[in-house]
Amino acid sequence: MAGSAKQKLRVAVVGLGVGLQHCAAWRELTERFELVSVCDVNENLAKLVSEKLEIPHFTADFDSLLAGDDRPDLLDICTPPHLHFEMCVKGLEAGLHVICEKPLVPSLAICDELAAIESRAAGRLMPIFQYRFGTGLLKLQHLIAQDLAGRPYLSTIETAWQRGDDYYAVDWRGKWKTELGGVMTTHAIHAHDILCSVMGPVKQLFARTATRVNPIETEDCAAVSVEMGNGSLATLSATLGSRPEISRLRFCFEKLTAESSLAPYTPSFDPWTFTATDDGAQARIDEALEDFEAGHQLYAGQFQRFHEALASGGPLPVTLADARRSLELLTAVYHSSRSGEPVTLPIGDDHPAYAGWLPPSS
Ligand SMILES: NC(=O)c1ccc[n+]([C@@H]2O[C@H](COP(=O)([O-])OP(=O)(O)OC[C@H]3O[C@@H](n4cnc5c(N)ncnc54)[C@H](O)[C@@H]3O)[C@@H](O)[C@H]2O)c1
């Protein structure tokens, strides 16, 4: 049975690539969580990490985490994407809380199946979108909540990173069946989640994707033209062929324009600029942000808020509905790119891509 948030939650991290960054975040939050176990099919790695970080248990066997008196309260799944669904289901069915890396699952249909399983489970399931927890972005959301932004006009979302042979030497990457997609699914997914967290759902999009940088199955360049449900427009661009790596999030509203830094992996952090359309509005913005405190950022920011949500019974800081919205965007992007047609959302269970976007040959 999943532990209540009144006590410290005992955490097991599964998959020790980016899982190492999760371990560091759990260790920032020792008043709320206790990192009790690490799991990796590479048993030597699991042993090394447990020794180095003084974590009591290590294992190469995921199933062994699910039973026994000393099992964790919370599974933190950081394995390759094609393993997420089965591990999430096993964790929930064992009565544990589950946190899972992006992309959550390969289709809207499977996401809906997971949501049904979660609704019957004792534990909660939280997808990862840690980029949401950065001071600059949280300031923008604060200004919107104070009604200091006005009508949204245009968002410009850029993800220009670089990946090459060394990155794709890892077996699961670059393949539809295991990575589930390319730059849109793995890399730009954060920036596009942020777009929807600020602007709400997408209404319609037209996408082009291409594989131009690396000899891989999945796309590594994309250009998307978007109409949001709130009437504003957005452009999304993503490539893995840019030596200067940047992320840029730019939101133009009636009363202000907000722009992130270019830091590729921390675009939601300070410094952001908030430029008002007139001096009076600028003074109100500056005043609203004077004593702004965001707390922990990135993974630690998401995990801390997870604990607070369990304690209060409130909504999780990132919900299954958020992950579903990001999967719906991916579904639309791949369908549009392949069909050469715009796609209108929401995508219902009668849509040909509801069951998934992976090519039939994958
Ligand atoms: N949120 C982010 O910013 C972010 C960043 C990087 C990766 N990710 C996501 O995290 C996931 C993992 O990516 P990565 O780059 O760390 O991959 P990786 O290949 O570097 O690491 C994955 C680890 O999982 C282990 N593993 C594989 N199968 C396992 C199993 N059945 N049981 C236990 N361990 C197993 C592997 O041995 C490996 O050590 C992916 O879904 C990826 O998209 C997210």
The ligand as an SDF file (V2000), in Angstrom:
LIG
                    3D

 44 48  0  0  0  0  0  0  0  0999 V2000
   13.2050   14.5650  -18.3150 N   0  0  0  0  0  0  0  0  0  0  0  0
   14.3740   14.6930  -18.9340 C   0  0  0  0  0  0  0  0  0  0  0  0
   14.9210   15.7830  -19.0640 O   0  0  0  0  0  0  0  0  0  0  0  0
   15.0410   13.4640  -19.4770 C   0  0  0  0  0  0  0  0  0  0  0  0
   16.3990   13.5040  -19.8250 C   0  0  0  0  0  0  0  0  0  0  0  0
   16.9760   12.3220  -20.3160 C   0  0  0  0  0  0  0  0  0  0  0  0
   16.2170   11.1680  -20.4760 C   0  0  0  0  0  0  0  0  0  0  0  0
   14.8890   11.2140  -20.1420 N   0  0  0  0  0  0  0  0  0  0  0  0
   14.0570   10.0010  -20.2940 C   0  0  0  0  0  0  0  0  0  0  0  0
   14.4690    9.0380  -19.3370 O   0  0  0  0  0  0  0  0  0  0  0  0
   14.3600    7.7340  -19.8860 C   0  0  0  0  0  0  0  0  0  0  0  0
   15.7350    7.0630  -19.8510 C   0  0  0  0  0  0  0  0  0  0  0  0
   16.6130    7.7910  -20.6540 O   0  0  0  0  0  0  0  0  0  0  0  0
   18.2050    7.7810  -20.3890 P   0  0  0  0  0  0  0  0  0  0  0  0
   18.7700    8.7940  -21.2990 O   0  0  0  0  0  0  0  0  0  0  0  0
   18.4840    7.8500  -18.9430 O   0  0  0  0  0  0  0  0  0  0  0  0
   18.5590    6.3060  -20.9230 O   0  0  0  0  0  0  0  0  0  0  0  0
   19.8940    5.4670  -20.6190 P   0  0  0  0  0  0  0  0  0  0  0  0
   19.9540    4.4000  -21.6440 O   0  0  0  0  0  0  0  0  0  0  0  0
   21.0400    6.4000  -20.4450 O   0  0  0  0  0  0  0  0  0  0  0  0
   19.5870    4.8350  -19.1890 O   0  0  0  0  0  0  0  0  0  0  0  0
   18.5400    3.9210  -18.9990 C   0  0  0  0  0  0  0  0  0  0  0  0
   18.9650    2.9310  -17.9240 C   0  0  0  0  0  0  0  0  0  0  0  0
   17.8900    2.0320  -17.7160 O   0  0  0  0  0  0  0  0  0  0  0  0
   18.4500    0.7370  -17.5380 C   0  0  0  0  0  0  0  0  0  0  0  0
   17.4440   -0.2800  -17.8460 N   0  0  0  0  0  0  0  0  0  0  0  0
   17.0410   -0.7140  -19.0640 C   0  0  0  0  0  0  0  0  0  0  0  0
   16.0900   -1.6790  -18.9220 N   0  0  0  0  0  0  0  0  0  0  0  0
   15.8890   -1.8370  -17.6020 C   0  0  0  0  0  0  0  0  0  0  0  0
   15.0410   -2.6810  -16.8290 C   0  0  0  0  0  0  0  0  0  0  0  0
   14.1950   -3.5420  -17.4220 N   0  0  0  0  0  0  0  0  0  0  0  0
   15.1170   -2.6000  -15.4810 N   0  0  0  0  0  0  0  0  0  0  0  0
   15.9730   -1.7350  -14.8800 C   0  0  0  0  0  0  0  0  0  0  0  0
   16.8140   -0.9200  -15.5660 N   0  0  0  0  0  0  0  0  0  0  0  0
   16.7550   -0.9610  -16.9070 C   0  0  0  0  0  0  0  0  0  0  0  0
   19.6450    0.6880  -18.4760 C   0  0  0  0  0  0  0  0  0  0  0  0
   20.5800   -0.3030  -18.1080 O   0  0  0  0  0  0  0  0  0  0  0  0
   20.1940    2.1110  -18.3210 C   0  0  0  0  0  0  0  0  0  0  0  0
   21.1750    2.2020  -17.2960 O   0  0  0  0  0  0  0  0  0  0  0  0
   13.7900    7.9160  -21.2870 C   0  0  0  0  0  0  0  0  0  0  0  0
   12.4050    7.7900  -21.2450 O   0  0  0  0  0  0  0  0  0  0  0  0
   14.1930    9.3280  -21.6470 C   0  0  0  0  0  0  0  0  0  0  0  0
   13.3450    9.9430  -22.6040 O   0  0  0  0  0  0  0  0  0  0  0  0
   14.3110   12.3010  -19.6390 C   0  0  0  0  0  0  0  0  0  0  0  0
  1  2  1  0
  2  3  2  0
  2  4  1  0
  4  5  1  0
  4 44  2  0
  5  6  2  0
  6  7  1  0
  7  8  2  0
  8  9  1  0
  8 44  1  0
  9 10  1  0
  9 42  1  0
 10 11  1  0
 11 12  1  0
 11 40  1  0
 12 13  1  0
 13 14  1  0
 14 15  2  0
 14 16  1  0
 14 17  1  0
 17 18  1  0
 18 19  2  0
 18 20  1  0
 18 21  1  0
 21 22  1  0
 22 23  1  0
 23 24  1  0
 23 38  1  0
 24 25  1  0
 25 26  1  0
 25 36  1  0
 26 27  1  0
 26 35  1  0
 27 28  2  0
 28 29  1  0
 29 30  1  0
 29 35  2  0
 30 31  1  0
 30 32  2  0
 32 33  1  0
 33 34  2  0
 34 35  1  0
 36 37  1  0
 36 38  1  0
 38 39  1  0
 40 41  1  0
 40 42  1  0
 42 43  1  0
M  CHG  2   8   1  16  -1
M  END
$$$$
